[in-house]
């Protein structure tokens, strides 16, 4: 960039994730320390279009590092998906004197940032999504907290599952990715883990495993199902009809999005926010901040959106071997 960035806008977009507030805090305070003005944009791209923008200061982000959700709020925006909406958003940035945007969110949010970059608005993306499904980053803000929340809930379910010799089929979040399900399944000793990335066979993956473990004295069971696989209630009904074991379905749902972020999410969000402003100060724009080999890195936004991520098959082997 030939001209120095003096004013930045920061927004959160897509599904909320614990740690987003820590990222906002880091962006605001780092930018202010570098002599930049910071404009907080409420309700994502929707707020950018409608002008829900205010100037932030050091105290704007006091007492938020430990809070879940996002103080900037988030919302879907159909208008922004149109060329007219994108042009309006770019025009709004220029009218408000916003030289660059920091966008905290997932793939959809980054595609919006990419569109704005094409229209001359420099952007930096920070990955915030509990699903951990941003291809360019090994870790996304909110993932650790969501998993710990799910583990806590499943541990509570285990108490009643064990007391009644039941089978609990638990659906966790992850529409297109099984990262939460796989890790939570291992952490809770689930008999079976069903994820979108791996087609399952009811007989092989559940019935035969249940029969084997029953012979070894096991009387209660936990099955973890990713949201993208779904049908938890139907699966519970099928297990009960075929085994006679009382089977119950539990959908954890949006409880996994909330709660105070873990240390990992607070630190990752803080370092990512710092790195985003560091890039802007150096005139390096249109990047996505990411984690690679436990280090904070960044990629060109076009490269980031073209990358692919695969599930760790070793974890599947671990789950299948020890959860019996």
Buried (B, 14 or more C-beta within 10 A) or exposed (E): EEEEBEBBBBBBBBBBBBBBBBBBBBBBBBBBEEEBBBBBBBBBBBBBBBEBBEEBEEEBBEEBBEBBBBBBBBBBBEBBBEEEBBEBBBEBBEEBEBBBBBBBBBBBBBBBBBBBBEBEBBBBBBBBBBBBBBBBBBBBBBBBBBBBBBBEBBEEBBEEBBEBEBBBBBBBBBEEBBBBBBBBBBBBBBBBBBBBBBEBEBEEBBBEBBEEBEEEEBEBBBBBBBBBBBBBBEBBBBBBEBBEBBBBBBBBEEBBBBBBBBEBBBEBBBBBBBBBBBBBBEEBBBBBBBBEEEEBBBBBBEEBBEEEBEBEEEBBEBBEEEBE
